[in-house]
Amino acid sequence: MQQESGLFSQRLGEFITLGTGTSVGIPIVGCDCEVCTSSNPKNQRGRTSVYVGAPEGGFLIDTPPELRLQLLREKIPWVHAVLYTHSHADHIFGLDDVRISGYRLEKSIMLHCEETVEQQIRRSFNYAFEMPTHNLHHMSRPQLEFQRVETKAFDLLGLRIQPFRLMHGTLPILGYRMNDIAFCTDVSEIPEESWQYLEGLDVLIIDALRIKPHPTHFNLEQSMEVVEQVKPKRAYFTHISHSLEHEETNSNLPDHVELAFDGLSLPLNG
């Protein structure tokens, strides 16, 4: 593994919520509400993603538009792979920010995803896959390879990964379980066959967009119903809109449940 230097660290053994905001991020451009103008850094939410410091290197779940800033903030020097939940813009459009990782590691970054996500990434980043290589310098295109993900467990960088099916409105997407942590963003329905992967959790991180119902996301009440059913030791809500102020919302939640925030670090092994 390439040697780390200076302030940067691979942060192995950590599960970090890099971003916890909804698709437009918080603060929202042009919004002067209490949350968007808050001085509390926990109300400032980049688009949703996580970093996992596995035993043999680090990987991401999703690549949001703020990815470069998120990695710099957490002083993470590179990533070895990416897992994707789905192909919406707020979850894929930071992919070019992993280009520096492929350059530094001198190998391709593996993108683990379903076929529909691969197709969208190939369309959105066609320069990385379809453009001719002549007259291009060595860093002008990302080094990327796709690895197909199905709803069966696989090993990644010394960590067992269990993908499972979730629904985002009518769109099938993926959640992921690693050890006793499960990550479920952009979810509005948990299919019957997926509940088994939420049993015996130390930590559940799950979508809770706002108080009002939404057609493609759990709201706060629905997410609390999931928590009450699966009974994790701790639960954190993510993909949060500007209708949920951090401190006020947490004051009304049970002691073992709270809003996640950008930069929250949890131990990967419990």
C-alpha positions in Angstrom: 0.0 0.0 0.0 1.3 3.5 -0.8 2.8 5.3 2.2 0.8 8.1 3.7 2.5 11.4 4.5 1.9 14.6 6.3 -1.6 15.2 7.8 -3.3 12.7 5.5 -4.4 9.3 6.7 -6.3 6.3 5.3 -8.3 6.3 8.6 -8.6 2.5 8.6 -11.3 1.2 11.0 -13.5 4.2 10.6 -16.9 4.7 9.0 -17.3 8.4 8.2 -20.4 10.2 7.0 -18.8 12.5 4.4 -22.1 14.2 3.5 -25.6 14.0 5.0 -27.6 16.4 2.9 -30.4 16.1 0.4 -29.9 16.4 -3.4 -29.5 20.2 -3.4 -27.2 20.3 -0.3 -27.6 22.5 2.7 -27.5 25.5 2.7 -29.6 25.7 -0.4 -28.7 28.4 -3.0 -31.0 31.4 -2.4 -32.6 30.2 0.8 -32.5 32.3 3.9 -34.3 29.9 6.3 -33.1 29.2 9.8 -31.2 26.1 8.9 -29.6 27.4 5.7 -28.3 30.5 7.5 -27.3 28.7 10.7 -23.8 29.1 12.1 -23.9 25.6 13.5 -21.6 23.5 11.2 -23.8 20.4 11.8 -26.6 22.2 9.8 -24.2 22.5 6.8 -24.7 19.3 4.8 -23.0 18.2 1.6 -24.6 15.7 -0.7 -24.8 12.2 0.9 -21.9 9.8 0.9 -19.7 7.8 3.3 -16.1 6.7 3.5 -15.2 3.2 4.9 -11.7 2.6 6.2 -11.6 -1.2 5.6 -8.6 -3.3 6.8 -6.8 -3.2 3.4 -7.7 0.3 2.3 -10.5 2.9 2.0 -13.6 3.0 -0.2 -16.6 5.2 -0.8 -20.3 4.7 -1.0 -21.4 7.1 -3.7 -19.5 10.0 -5.2 -21.4 13.3 -4.6 -20.5 16.7 -6.2 -18.7 17.8 -3.1 -16.5 14.8 -2.9 -13.2 16.6 -3.3 -14.0 19.0 -0.5 -15.2 16.1 1.7 -12.0 14.1 1.3 -9.9 17.2 1.9 -11.9 18.0 5.1 -11.3 14.5 6.4 -7.7 14.4 5.2 -8.2 11.2 3.3 -5.4 10.9 0.6 -7.0 8.4 -1.8 -9.6 5.7 -2.2 -9.3 2.2 -3.6 -12.9 1.6 -4.7 -16.5 3.0 -4.8 -19.8 1.3 -4.1 -22.9 2.8 -5.7 -26.4 2.9 -4.3 -28.0 4.3 -7.5 -27.3 6.7 -10.4 -29.0 10.0 -9.4 -26.8 13.1 -10.0 -26.2 13.8 -6.3 -24.7 10.3 -5.9 -22.5 10.0 -9.0 -21.4 13.5 -10.2 -18.3 13.7 -8.1 -16.7 10.6 -9.8 -14.0 12.6 -11.5 -12.6 13.4 -8.0 -11.4 9.8 -7.7 -9.1 10.4 -10.7 -6.3 11.5 -8.4 -6.6 8.2 -6.5 -6.0 6.1 -9.6 -3.0 8.3 -10.5 -1.4 8.0 -7.0 -2.1 4.3 -6.6 -1.1 3.6 -10.2 -4.1 1.3 -10.8 -7.7 1.4 -11.7 -10.3 2.4 -9.2 -13.0 -0.3 -9.0 -16.6 0.9 -9.3 -19.0 -1.6 -7.8 -22.5 -1.1 -9.1 -25.6 -2.5 -10.8 -25.8 -2.6 -14.6 -28.2 0.4 -14.8 -25.8 2.5 -12.7 -22.9 1.5 -15.0 -24.8 2.6 -18.0 -25.6 6.0 -16.6 -22.0 6.6 -15.5 -20.7 5.6 -18.9 -23.1 8.2 -20.5 -22.3 10.9 -17.9 -18.5 10.4 -18.0 -18.1 9.3 -21.6 -14.6 10.9 -21.8 -13.4 8.3 -19.3 -14.5 5.3 -21.4 -15.1 6.3 -25.0 -12.8 9.2 -26.1 -9.6 8.3 -28.0 -6.4 8.1 -26.0 -4.1 9.9 -28.4 -2.9 13.4 -27.4 -4.0 12.8 -23.8 -1.6 13.1 -20.9 -1.5 10.5 -18.2 -3.9 12.2 -15.8 -6.5 13.5 -18.3 -8.9 10.6 -17.9 -9.7 8.6 -14.8 -8.5 5.0 -14.5 -11.8 3.2 -13.7 -13.1 -0.4 -13.9 -16.6 -1.7 -13.3 -17.5 -4.6 -11.1 -21.0 -5.9 -11.2 -22.9 -5.9 -7.9 -25.8 -8.3 -7.1 -27.7 -8.8 -3.9 -25.2 -11.3 -2.6 -22.2 -10.8 -0.2 -18.7 -10.2 -1.5 -15.3 -9.3 -0.1 -13.7 -5.8 -0.6 -10.4 -4.7 0.9 -10.6 -7.3 3.7 -14.2 -6.5 4.6 -17.4 -8.5 3.9 -20.0 -6.5 2.1 -23.7 -7.4 1.9 -25.7 -5.5 -0.6 -29.5 -5.6 -0.3 -32.5 -4.3 -2.2 -34.2 -1.0 -1.3 -36.8 1.1 -3.2 -36.4 4.8 -4.0 -40.0 5.5 -5.1 -40.3 3.1 -8.0 -36.5 2.9 -8.6 -34.7 -0.2 -7.3 -31.5 0.8 -5.4 -29.0 -0.8 -3.1 -28.3 -0.6 0.7 -25.1 -2.0 2.1 -24.2 -3.8 5.4 -20.6 -3.9 6.6 -20.0 -5.8 9.9 -22.8 -4.5 12.1 -23.3 -1.2 10.3 -26.0 -0.8 7.6 -26.3 2.2 5.3 -29.7 2.9 3.6 -30.0 6.2 1.8 -32.7 7.4 -0.5 -35.1 4.8 0.6 -38.9 4.9 0.6 -39.6 1.2 1.0 -37.7 -1.9 2.4 -38.7 -5.0 0.5 -39.6 -8.1 2.6 -36.5 -10.0 1.7 -34.2 -7.2 2.9 -35.3 -6.9 6.5 -33.0 -9.8 7.5 -30.0 -7.6 6.8 -31.1 -5.1 9.3 -31.1 -7.5 12.2 -28.6 -7.3 15.1 -27.1 -4.0 14.0 -24.9 -1.9 16.1 -25.6 1.1 13.8 -28.3 1.8 11.3 -27.8 4.9 9.1 -31.0 5.6 7.2 -32.7 8.2 5.0 -35.0 10.7 6.9 -35.6 13.5 4.6 -38.0 15.7 6.5 -41.1 15.8 8.7 -43.7 15.9 5.8 -44.2 12.7 3.8 -42.3 12.4 0.5 -43.0 10.1 -2.4 -39.4 8.8 -2.8 -37.9 9.1 0.7 -38.7 8.1 4.2 -39.7 11.0 6.4 -38.7 11.3 10.1 -41.7 9.3 11.3 -41.2 6.4 8.8 -37.5 6.2 9.7 -38.4 6.0 13.4 -40.8 3.2 12.6 -37.9 1.3 11.0 -35.7 1.9 14.0 -38.4 0.7 16.4 -38.8 -2.5 14.3 -35.1 -3.5 13.8 -33.9 -2.1 17.2 -30.2 -1.2 16.4 -28.0 -0.1 19.3 -27.7 3.3 17.6 -29.4 4.9 14.6 -28.4 8.0 12.6 -30.5 9.8 10.0 -29.1 11.0 6.7 -30.0 12.6 3.4 -31.5 15.5 5.5 -33.3 18.5 4.1 -33.3 22.1 5.5 -36.6 21.4 7.4 -34.7 19.6 10.1 -32.5 21.7 12.4 -29.8 19.6 14.0 -30.1 20.4 17.7 -33.8 20.9 17.8 -34.5 17.7 16.0 -32.1 15.7 18.2 -33.8 17.1 21.3 -37.0 15.4 20.2 -35.5 12.0 19.4 -34.8 9.0 21.7 -31.3 8.9 23.3 -30.0 6.3 20.8 -31.2 8.1 17.7 -29.9 11.3 16.2 -29.3 13.2 13.0 -26.0 12.4 11.4 -23.7 15.2 10.4 -20.9 15.7 7.9 -17.7 14.3 9.4 -19.4 11.9 11.9 -16.9 9.1 12.5 -18.0 5.7 13.8 -15.9 2.6 14.6 -16.2 0.1 11.9 -15.9 -2.9 14.2 -18.3 -1.8 16.9 
